[in-house]
């Protein structure tokens, strides 16, 4: 074939496996894929471009002599017992790279506008008592336990926590897809969230494909990472007892932030059946039953066997309920996906002529100027 391109066929196999796709799943779009991978024939440039798009790989990678050894640009705190480090998927990498681009933009914006550095970033070490760190968090974020208990539900408590974290200067983004591509979903099995530590533009990303109950704990856990000043990716759960020391510490801080141990002990009623008490405490502290279980264990009211037995049951219930909300207001969800703090800053900068519209489109995942102007009005940036 005269217009075929000469490439290493092993790169095609690598790119497909990197995307977690079996060859038969691409046969309709690329009938000669098996022959390409075997080196029996080669694709044209147009075919190669379509293939690269299908498996979410930069086309330049396919012209290299050998596959790229991709690694996460931040610390990997994910652990699976008996397994080595988990290979990052293209979806995870692209979501992370997009967040880094947003962070870079916001850091420059913060410098231009002479924003003060955030002293709490990197203010703690794992040698410090988690109770003291959680108290520092509550003070800086303006979290008052009695106010939290008066909220209608723990979902309202989650929204309040996100708002207070953003008010403190942290960009909080929660999404279950890569950018605005609904065909590229993020897998909870791969990661639950990550933190990008920075004194001007700290960022927390929460996997929105996870249950709302789990998202609350992930947010608190990633906050602990920011207090340590350590960027990293996690797959932590409220009931898990991580192997890594840093993750154990962050889990303890997160649990203490959401449901203080002393307050838990004072509120505990041993006369009630365990499942009833778990539910009552969850409602009182406006946390999920998963977090309530973890704190009952931390307080010594249940043992490890009871923790895991009830935790698995509650986790199954949460997954069966389908915690994600569908639809909703586009502009409200845009602020949640890309951080209201970030989105408002970017829209204001764009409308003032400081940022190009094409850059705003790319960073927000929108395609039309009308959408940008409507978002600005919905978020109070423009009249």
C-alpha positions as CSV (number, residue, x, y, z in Angstrom):
1,X,0.0,0.0,0.0
2,X,1.8,3.1,-1.3
3,X,0.4,5.5,1.4
4,X,0.9,3.2,4.3
5,X,3.1,4.4,7.2
6,X,6.0,2.5,8.6
7,X,5.6,1.9,12.3
8,X,6.5,-0.7,14.9
9,X,3.5,-3.0,15.0
10,X,4.1,-3.7,18.7
11,X,3.1,-0.1,19.4
12,X,-0.4,-0.8,18.1
13,X,-0.8,-3.8,20.5
14,X,0.7,-1.7,23.3
15,X,-1.7,1.2,22.6
16,X,-4.7,-1.1,22.5
17,X,-3.8,-2.9,25.7
18,X,-3.0,0.4,27.4
19,X,-6.6,1.4,26.8
20,X,-7.8,-1.9,28.1
21,X,-9.5,-2.8,24.8
22,X,-9.6,-6.3,23.3
23,X,-8.9,-6.5,19.5
24,X,-12.3,-7.9,18.7
25,X,-13.9,-4.8,20.2
26,X,-12.3,-2.7,17.4
27,X,-12.8,-5.0,14.5
28,X,-15.8,-3.1,13.1
29,X,-13.9,0.1,12.9
30,X,-10.5,-1.4,12.0
31,X,-11.0,-4.7,10.1
32,X,-7.3,-5.1,9.4
33,X,-6.2,-4.5,13.0
34,X,-5.1,-8.1,13.6
35,X,-2.9,-7.9,10.4
36,X,-1.5,-4.5,11.5
37,X,-0.5,-5.9,14.9
38,X,1.1,-8.9,13.2
39,X,3.1,-6.7,10.9
40,X,1.5,-8.3,7.8
41,X,0.3,-4.9,6.6
42,X,0.4,-1.4,7.8
43,X,-2.2,1.4,8.2
44,X,-2.4,4.6,6.3
45,X,-1.9,7.9,8.2
46,X,-5.6,8.6,8.2
47,X,-6.3,5.1,9.7
48,X,-3.6,5.5,12.3
49,X,-5.0,8.9,13.3
50,X,-8.5,7.3,13.8
51,X,-6.9,4.4,15.7
52,X,-5.0,6.7,18.0
53,X,-8.2,8.6,18.7
54,X,-10.1,5.4,19.5
55,X,-7.5,4.2,22.1
56,X,-6.9,7.7,23.5
57,X,-3.1,7.8,22.7
58,X,-1.2,10.7,21.3
59,X,-0.4,9.7,17.7
60,X,3.2,10.7,18.1
61,X,3.6,7.8,20.5
62,X,2.9,5.4,17.6
63,X,5.9,6.6,15.6
64,X,8.4,5.8,18.4
65,X,10.7,2.8,18.1
66,X,9.3,1.3,21.3
67,X,6.4,1.9,23.7
68,X,6.6,4.7,26.2
69,X,7.0,3.7,29.9
70,X,4.3,5.9,31.4
71,X,4.3,6.7,35.1
72,X,2.1,8.9,37.2
73,X,3.5,12.4,37.6
74,X,2.5,12.3,41.3
75,X,3.0,9.8,44.2
76,X,0.9,6.7,43.9
77,X,-0.6,5.8,47.2
78,X,-3.0,3.1,45.8
79,X,-2.4,-0.4,47.1
80,X,-3.9,-3.7,46.3
81,X,-2.7,-6.5,48.5
82,X,-0.4,-8.9,46.7
83,X,0.0,-6.7,43.6
84,X,2.7,-4.3,42.4
85,X,2.0,-0.7,41.5
86,X,-1.1,-0.3,39.4
87,X,-0.6,0.7,35.7
88,X,-2.5,4.0,35.1
89,X,-5.1,3.9,32.4
90,X,-5.3,6.6,29.7
91,X,-8.5,7.9,31.4
92,X,-6.8,8.4,34.7
93,X,-3.7,10.0,33.1
94,X,-5.7,12.4,30.9
95,X,-7.9,13.4,33.9
96,X,-4.8,14.1,35.9
97,X,-3.1,16.0,33.1
98,X,-6.2,18.2,32.6
99,X,-6.3,19.0,36.3
100,X,-2.6,19.9,36.2
101,X,-3.3,22.3,33.3
102,X,-6.1,23.9,35.3
103,X,-3.8,24.2,38.3
104,X,-1.1,25.8,36.2
105,X,-3.6,28.4,34.9
106,X,-4.9,29.2,38.3
107,X,-1.4,29.4,39.8
108,X,-0.6,32.1,37.2
109,X,-3.9,33.8,37.9
110,X,-3.2,33.8,41.6
111,X,0.3,35.3,41.1
112,X,-1.0,38.0,38.8
113,X,-3.6,39.0,41.4
114,X,-1.2,38.8,44.3
115,X,-3.0,36.1,46.2
116,X,-1.5,35.2,49.5
117,X,0.1,31.8,49.9
118,X,-1.9,29.3,51.9
119,X,0.0,28.6,55.1
120,X,-1.8,25.3,55.9
121,X,-0.4,23.6,52.8
122,X,2.4,21.4,54.2
123,X,1.8,22.6,57.7
124,X,1.6,19.0,59.2
125,X,3.7,15.9,59.3
126,X,2.6,12.3,60.0
127,X,4.4,12.5,63.3
128,X,1.7,15.0,64.4
129,X,-1.4,13.7,66.2
130,X,-4.3,13.3,63.8
131,X,-6.7,14.8,66.4
132,X,-4.7,18.0,66.5
133,X,-4.5,18.2,62.7
134,X,-8.3,17.6,62.3
135,X,-8.9,20.4,64.8
136,X,-6.6,22.7,62.8
137,X,-8.6,21.8,59.7
138,X,-11.9,22.6,61.4
139,X,-10.5,26.0,62.5
140,X,-9.2,27.0,59.1
141,X,-12.3,25.7,57.2
142,X,-14.7,27.2,59.7
143,X,-16.4,23.9,60.4
144,X,-18.6,23.8,63.5
145,X,-19.8,20.4,64.6
146,X,-23.2,21.7,66.0
147,X,-23.9,23.6,62.7
148,X,-23.1,20.4,60.7
149,X,-25.5,18.4,62.9
150,X,-28.3,20.8,62.2
151,X,-28.1,20.3,58.4
152,X,-31.0,18.2,56.9
153,X,-28.8,15.4,55.6
154,X,-25.2,14.3,55.1
155,X,-25.5,15.2,51.4
156,X,-26.0,18.8,52.6
157,X,-23.0,18.4,54.8
158,X,-21.0,17.3,51.8
159,X,-22.0,20.4,49.9
160,X,-21.2,22.5,52.9
161,X,-17.8,20.9,53.2
162,X,-17.0,21.4,49.5
163,X,-18.0,25.1,49.8
164,X,-15.9,25.7,52.9
165,X,-12.8,24.0,51.4
166,X,-13.2,26.2,48.3
167,X,-13.6,29.3,50.4
168,X,-10.3,28.4,52.1
169,X,-8.6,28.5,48.7
170,X,-8.6,24.9,47.5
171,X,-10.0,24.0,44.1
172,X,-12.3,21.0,44.4
173,X,-13.3,19.1,41.3
174,X,-15.6,16.1,41.2
175,X,-16.3,14.3,38.0
176,X,-16.9,10.7,36.8
177,X,-15.7,11.4,33.2
178,X,-12.6,12.7,31.5
179,X,-13.1,16.3,30.8
180,X,-16.6,16.6,29.2
181,X,-16.3,13.3,27.3
182,X,-19.2,11.2,28.5
183,X,-17.8,8.2,26.6
184,X,-14.7,8.1,28.9
185,X,-15.8,7.2,32.4
186,X,-13.4,7.0,35.3
187,X,-13.3,3.7,37.2
188,X,-13.7,3.7,40.9
189,X,-11.7,0.4,41.0
190,X,-8.7,2.4,39.7
191,X,-8.8,5.4,41.9
192,X,-11.1,7.5,44.2
193,X,-9.3,10.8,44.2
194,X,-6.0,12.7,44.1
195,X,-4.5,15.8,45.6
196,X,-2.2,18.3,43.9
197,X,-0.4,20.2,46.6
198,X,0.5,23.9,45.9
199,X,0.7,26.9,48.1
200,X,-1.2,29.1,45.6
201,X,-3.4,26.6,43.7
202,X,-4.0,23.4,45.8
203,X,-6.4,21.1,44.0
204,X,-8.4,18.1,45.0
205,X,-10.0,15.8,42.4
206,X,-12.8,13.4,43.5
207,X,-13.9,10.5,41.3
208,X,-17.5,11.4,40.7
209,X,-18.3,7.8,39.6
210,X,-18.0,6.9,43.3
211,X,-20.9,7.0,45.7
212,X,-21.7,10.3,47.4
213,X,-20.9,8.7,50.7
214,X,-17.5,7.7,49.6
215,X,-16.8,11.1,48.0
216,X,-17.2,12.8,51.4
217,X,-14.5,10.6,52.9
218,X,-12.3,11.0,49.8
219,X,-12.5,14.8,50.1
220,X,-11.5,14.7,53.8
221,X,-8.7,12.2,53.0
222,X,-7.2,14.3,50.2
223,X,-7.4,17.4,52.5
224,X,-5.1,15.5,54.8
225,X,-2.7,15.1,51.9
226,X,-2.7,18.8,51.4
227,X,-2.0,19.5,55.0
228,X,1.1,17.2,54.6
229,X,1.9,19.1,51.4
230,X,2.1,15.8,49.5
231,X,0.6,15.4,46.1
232,X,-0.7,11.9,45.4
233,X,-3.4,9.6,44.1
234,X,-5.5,7.4,46.4
235,X,-8.1,4.6,46.4
236,X,-8.9,4.8,50.1
237,X,-12.1,3.8,51.7
238,X,-13.5,4.8,55.1
239,X,-13.4,1.2,56.4
240,X,-10.1,0.2,55.0
241,X,-7.0,0.0,57.1
242,X,-4.3,0.9,54.6
243,X,-0.8,-0.7,54.6
244,X,1.0,2.6,53.8
245,X,1.8,4.7,56.8
246,X,0.8,8.0,55.1
247,X,-2.5,6.6,54.0
248,X,-3.3,5.3,57.5
249,X,-2.6,8.7,58.9
250,X,-4.7,10.5,56.3
251,X,-7.6,8.1,56.9
252,X,-7.4,8.8,60.6
253,X,-7.3,12.5,60.1
254,X,-10.3,12.3,57.7
255,X,-12.4,10.2,60.1
256,X,-11.6,12.6,63.0
257,X,-12.5,15.6,60.8
258,X,-15.9,14.2,59.9
259,X,-16.8,12.5,63.2
260,X,-14.6,13.5,66.2
261,X,-13.7,10.5,68.3
262,X,-14.4,12.2,71.6
263,X,-17.8,13.4,70.4
264,X,-18.5,9.8,69.2
265,X,-17.8,8.3,72.6
266,X,-20.0,10.9,74.3
267,X,-22.9,10.2,71.9
268,X,-22.7,6.4,71.8
269,X,-25.6,4.5,73.2
270,X,-24.7,0.9,74.0
271,X,-28.4,0.0,74.8
272,X,-29.3,0.2,71.1
273,X,-28.8,-2.6,68.5
274,X,-25.6,-2.1,66.6
275,X,-27.2,-1.4,63.2
276,X,-29.6,1.0,64.8
277,X,-26.9,2.8,66.6
278,X,-24.8,3.0,63.5
279,X,-27.6,4.6,61.6
280,X,-28.4,7.0,64.5
281,X,-24.8,8.2,64.7
282,X,-24.6,8.7,61.0
283,X,-27.7,10.9,61.1
284,X,-26.4,12.8,64.1
285,X,-23.0,13.6,62.7
286,X,-24.3,13.9,59.1
287,X,-21.9,11.3,57.7
288,X,-22.4,8.1,55.9
289,X,-23.0,4.8,57.8
290,X,-19.6,3.7,56.4
291,X,-17.9,6.5,58.3
292,X,-20.0,5.9,61.4
293,X,-18.9,2.2,61.4
294,X,-15.3,3.2,61.1
295,X,-15.6,5.5,64.1
296,X,-17.3,2.8,66.2
297,X,-14.3,0.6,65.5
298,X,-11.8,3.4,66.3
299,X,-13.6,4.0,69.6
300,X,-13.3,0.3,70.5
301,X,-17.1,-0.3,70.4
302,X,-16.8,-3.0,67.7
303,X,-14.0,-5.3,66.7
304,X,-12.4,-5.8,63.2
305,X,-14.7,-8.8,62.3
306,X,-17.8,-6.7,63.1
307,X,-16.4,-3.8,61.1
308,X,-15.8,-5.8,58.0
309,X,-19.1,-7.7,58.2
310,X,-21.2,-4.6,58.5
311,X,-19.0,-2.5,56.2
312,X,-19.4,-4.9,53.3
313,X,-23.2,-4.9,53.8
314,X,-23.5,-1.2,54.0
315,X,-21.2,-0.7,51.0
316,X,-23.4,-3.1,49.0
317,X,-26.5,-1.1,50.0
318,X,-24.9,2.2,49.0
319,X,-23.9,0.8,45.6
320,X,-27.3,-0.7,45.0
321,X,-29.0,2.7,45.7
322,X,-26.9,4.3,43.0
323,X,-25.6,7.3,44.7
324,X,-24.9,9.4,41.7
325,X,-27.6,12.0,40.7
326,X,-28.4,12.2,37.0
327,X,-29.1,15.2,35.0
328,X,-29.5,18.5,36.9
329,X,-28.6,22.0,36.0
330,X,-25.7,22.1,33.5
331,X,-24.1,25.2,35.0
332,X,-24.3,23.9,38.5
333,X,-22.7,20.6,37.5
334,X,-20.0,22.6,35.6
335,X,-19.0,24.3,38.8
336,X,-18.9,21.0,40.6
337,X,-16.9,19.3,37.8
338,X,-14.4,22.1,37.4
339,X,-14.5,23.8,40.8
340,X,-16.6,26.9,41.2
341,X,-13.6,28.8,42.4
342,X,-11.6,27.9,39.3
343,X,-14.5,28.4,36.9
344,X,-15.4,31.8,38.2
345,X,-11.8,33.0,38.0
346,X,-11.4,31.6,34.5
347,X,-14.7,33.1,33.2
348,X,-13.8,36.5,34.7
349,X,-10.4,36.4,33.2
350,X,-11.8,35.5,29.8
351,X,-14.5,38.1,29.8
352,X,-11.8,40.7,30.8
353,X,-9.7,39.7,27.8
354,X,-6.9,38.3,29.9
355,X,-7.4,34.7,28.8
356,X,-8.2,33.4,25.3
357,X,-11.6,32.0,24.6
358,X,-10.0,28.9,23.1
359,X,-8.1,28.3,26.3
360,X,-11.3,28.7,28.4
361,X,-13.1,26.2,26.1
362,X,-10.3,23.7,26.5
363,X,-10.0,24.0,30.3
364,X,-13.8,24.0,30.9
365,X,-14.7,21.4,28.2
366,X,-17.2,23.6,26.4
367,X,-17.4,24.4,22.7
368,X,-19.5,27.5,22.3
369,X,-19.2,31.2,23.3
370,X,-22.9,31.2,24.2
371,X,-22.3,28.4,26.7
372,X,-19.4,30.4,28.2
373,X,-21.5,33.6,28.6
374,X,-24.4,31.6,30.1
375,X,-22.1,29.9,32.6
376,X,-20.7,33.4,33.6
377,X,-24.3,34.6,34.3
378,X,-25.3,31.4,36.1
379,X,-22.2,31.6,38.4
380,X,-22.5,35.3,39.1
381,X,-19.5,36.4,37.0
382,X,-21.5,38.5,34.5
383,X,-24.9,40.3,34.8
